[in-house]
Amino acid sequence: MEAYKPKRGEAHLKSSPKRLAIGNWLREQRKAKGLTMRDLAAISGKPHSYFGKIEQGMRGLDILEFLELCQWLGIDYRSSINQIHKL
């Protein structure tokens, strides 16, 4: 497998398969809780567009954001990591 080399000046991570997988995971978790993006925004204090960008694969998450997201959704981060790892 060839090493990944981002091209300078390109948004090389936008809509990457991993970001899309996390976005799909977030959408599934949010809908399973019966929440809209606006509901999640009200819980978190973040704008709804923050969640929209994650779900569309346009924005990634660092580990601290992921932990917060799990907390806002009321789900266990350990099982979520295992679930995402399988994607």
PyMOL commands that set and color helices and strands:
alter all, ss='L'
color gray80, all
select helices_A, chain A and resi 17-32+37-44+48-55+63-73+77-85
alter helices_A, ss='H'
color red, helices_A
deselect
rebuild
show_as cartoon
